[in-house]
Amino acid sequence: MLKDKTFWKIHFKWGVIAGALLAGIEILKMLARQVDYQSAQLLDLAMIIGFILVLHFGVKEFKEVYPARLTFAKAFLSCIVISFIGAVLLFGYDMLHYSVIEKDGLQKKYTVALEKYRQNLAKDTLTATELNTYTDAAAAILNERKEELLNGATIAKDSDLPTDSLRQELRDEINSGTLLVQQYYVGKLCSKPESDKEQYTLGHFTPYAKRVLIETLVSYIDQNKEKPSTPYVQGIVQETNVELDSIDPLDKRFEETKSRVPRYDRNGQYAAVSAMMYLLYGMFFGLFVAMFHYTSKKPIEEFVPSEAEQNEQ
């Protein structure tokens, strides 16, 4: 069968169509990247449907010229040959595409893949370890801003506090006030209120944590309006709130795990992986296409009249 010219003529034709389909999908993906089109899954769906149709009609044409009933093995071999030819043509096109047409295409694909990975990561739940790491870091920032204030010249030069004892009293109030805010804030985050359960995902947690810190500050101010230390505590907390973005758990996990996203620096490396992937797709889809053609029609059995029918004639 593999030496039959008709076999190769049919399969080369449909293999070229498969290669053209896959190359066309690459072109559409390039255009989608240029216009920042995010629905790449639609192109993947189009590829799957198109690939299955190419395999179906290729095997169908081969079955129509095959002299005997097409077995599952022969139908599956037909799918493999079509897929292999298409994959080889795709390899050649990818080499041309990323060497001439879109020289920065691999970097763009990597950037898009990273962003998609980050979006999926944002849906993950915050772990207990990540929560503890975050609260420890937030507390450390609060303490740093407090120490900067206490060790600075602002309080020492405050004209409203003429004596060292009053300035020390103010420092003690700032220290205790900041500690109170910190304890309430960390306790609220670690308690994971049932009403805020959905906020404990990587994508939602930092905005939620910043809101909780401001709510804690507002509550503290309402209860300590008359204290001269309150404006200082307010300044410390507000500065801390701005810096919370620097300890975002999503950023941390993304930086730690982004190496999982494949990156191709050489055109040949990407082209080979892409061709192999589509060949495997073709073999997978080919299982179903081959089974369909194998079971779609029963073999035509030659009619042999019985002895009674022969006697009647």
ZASEPA-164599 format. One record per residue (C-alpha): residue in three letters; x, y, z. Coordinates in steps of 0.25 Angstrom, whole numbers, plus 2048, in hexadecimal, padded with zeros to 3 digits. Layout:
ALAXYZ/...
% end
This chain:
MET800800800/LEU80B80A804/LYS8118087F6/ASP80480B7EF/LYS8058187E7/THR7F681B7E9/PHE7F881A7F8/TRP8038247F9/LYS7FC82D7EF/ILE7EF82E7F8/HIS7F782F805/PHE801839800/LYS7F58427FB/TRP7EE841809/GLY7FB843810/VAL7FE850809/ILE7F085480C/ALA7F385181B/GLY80085981A/ALA7F9865814/LEU7EE86481F/LEU7F986482A/ALA80186F823/GLY7F4877822/ILE7F1876831/GLU7FF87B834/ILE7FD88782B/LEU7EF88A832/LYS7F688983F/MET80189383B/LEU7F689C837/ALA7EF89A844/ARG7FC89D84C/GLN7FD8AA844/VAL7EF8AF847/ASP7F08AA856/TYR7E58A0853/GLN7E389785F/SER7D988C85A/ALA7E4883855/GLN7DC87785A/LEU7D387A84E/LEU7DF878844/ASP7E286B84C/LEU7D486684A/ALA7D486A83B/MET7E186283A/ILE7DB856840/ILE7CF856838/GLY7D785882B/PHE7E184E82E/ILE7D6843831/LEU7CF847824/VAL7DC84681C/LEU7DF838821/HIS7D083481F/PHE7D0838810/GLY7DE83380E/VAL7DA825813/LYS7CD82580C/GLU7D48287FF/PHE7DE81D801/LYS7D2813805/GLU7CB8167F8/VAL7D78117F0/TYR7DB8067F9/PRO7D77F87F3/ALA7D47F1800/ARG7CD7F580D/LEU7D57FF814/THR7DA7FA821/PHE7DC80282D/ALA7EB80182C/LYS7EB80681E/ALA7E2811821/PHE7EB81582D/LEU7F7814825/SER7F181D81B/CYS7EF828826/ILE7FD82682A/VAL80282981C/ILE7FA83581A/SER7FE83A828/PHE80C838825/ILE80D83F818/GLY80584B81E/ALA80F84B82A/VAL81B84B821/LEU815857819/LEU81285E826/PHE82085C82A/GLY82586381D/TYR81B86E81E/ASP81E87182D/MET82D872829/LEU82987C81F/HIS81F884827/TYR828886833/SER83488982B/VAL82E893821/ILE820896823/GLU81F898832/LYS82D898838/ASP82989C846/GLY81D892845/LEU82388884F/GLN82589385A/LYS816898857/LYS81188A859/TYR819889866/THR81489686B/VAL805892868/ALA80888486F/LEU80D88B87B/GLU80189487C/LYS7F888987A/TYR7FF881885/ARG7FE88C88E/GLN7EF88E88C/ASN7ED87F88F/LEU7F688089B/ALA7EE88C8A1/LYS7E28828A2/ASP7EA8798AC/THR7E78798BB/LEU7F18808C4/THR7F88758CC/ALA7FA8768DB/THR8098788D9/GLU8078838D0/LEU7FD88A8D9/ASN8078898E5/THR81388E8DC/TYR80A89A8D8/THR80689E8E6/ASP81489D8EB/ALA8198A68DF/ALA80E8B08E2/ALA8118B08F1/ALA8208B28ED/ILE81C8BE8E4/LEU8148C48EF/ASN81F8C38F9/GLU8298C98EF/ARG8208D58EC/LYS81E8D78FB/GLU82D8D68FF/GLU8308E08F4/LEU8268EA8FA/LEU82B8E7908/ASN83A8E9905/GLY8378F58FC/ALA8389038FF/THR8299068FE/ILE82590390C/ALA832909912/LYS82F91790C/ASP82091790F/SER81E925915/ASP81192091C/LEU819916925/PRO82491E92C/THR829913936/ASP830906934/SER8258FF93C/LEU81A904933/ARG821900927/GLN8248F292D/GLU8158F1931/LEU8128F4922/ARG81C8E991D/ASP8168DF927/GLU8088E2922/ILE80C8E1913/ASN8138D4916/SER8078CE91D/GLY7FD8D4913/THR8058CE907/LEU8068C090F/LEU7F78C0911/VAL7F48C3903/GLN7FD8B88FF/GLN7F78AE908/TYR7E98B1904/TYR7ED8B18F5/VAL7F58A48F5/GLY7EA89D8FE/LYS7DF8A18F4/LEU7E789C8E8/CYS7EA88F8EF/SER7DC88C8F4/LYS7D788B8E5/PRO7C98908E7/GLU7BE8878E1/SER7B88948DA/ASP7C68978D3/LYS7CA8898D0/GLU7CA88C8C1/GLN7D48978C3/TYR7DF88C8C7/THR7E388A8B9/LEU7F088F8B3/GLY7EA8988AA/HIS7E089F8B5/PHE7E989E8C1/THR7F28AA8C1/PRO7E68B48BD/TYR7DE8AE8C8/ALA7EA8AE8D2/LYS7EC8BD8CF/ARG7DD8C08D1/VAL7DE8B98DF/LEU7EA8C18E3/ILE7E38CE8E0/GLU7D68C98E7/THR7DF8C68F3/LEU7E58D48F3/VAL7D78DA8F2/SER7D28D28FE/TYR7DF8D6906/ILE7DD8E5902/ASP7CF8E5907/GLN7D38DF914/ASN7DF8E8916/LYS7DB8F6911/GLU7E18FE91C/LYS7EE8F791D/PRO7FA900917/SER8008F3912/THR7F48EF909/PRO7F98F88FD/TYR8078F18FE/VAL8018E38FE/GLN7F88E78F3/GLY8048EB8EB/ILE80B8DE8EE/VAL7FF8D68EA/GLN7FD8DE8DD/GLU80B8DC8D9/THR80B8CD8DC/ASN7FE8CC8D3/VAL8058D18C7/GLU8118C78C9/LEU8088BB8CA/ASP8088BA8BB/SER8178B68BC/ILE8138A98C4/ASP8088A48BB/PRO8078958BC/LEU8038948AE/ASP80F89B8A9/LYS8188928B2/ARG8128858AE/PHE81288989F/GLU82188D8A0/GLU82487F8A7/THR81C87789D/LYS81C87E890/SER82887588B/ARG81D86B888/VAL81887387C/PRO82086D870/ARG82987786A/TYR83087585C/ASP83C87D858/ARG83F87684B/ASN83687583F/GLY83986783C/GLN83686384B/TYR82986984A/ALA82686383C/ALA829855840/VAL82185584D/SER81585B846/ALA81685183A/MET817846844/MET80B84B84C/TYR80284C840/LEU80783E83B/LEU802839849/TYR7F5840847/GLY7F383A83A/MET7F682C83F/PHE7EC82F84B/PHE7E1834842/GLY7E4829838/LEU7E081E842/PHE7D2824841/VAL7D2826832/ALA7D781882F/MET7CD812838/PHE7C281A832/HIS7C6815824/TYR7C8807828/THR7BA80682E/SER7B280F825/LYS7B080581A/LYS7AF7F681A/PRO7B67EE810/ILE7AE7EA803/GLU7AD7DB803/GLU7AC7D47F6/PHE79F7CD7F4/VAL79F7BE7F2/PRO7917B87EF/SER78D7AC7F7/GLU78B79E7F1/ALA77B7A07F1/GLU77C7AD7EA/GLN7857A77DF/ASN77B79B7DD/GLU7707A57DC/GLN7787AC7D1/
% end
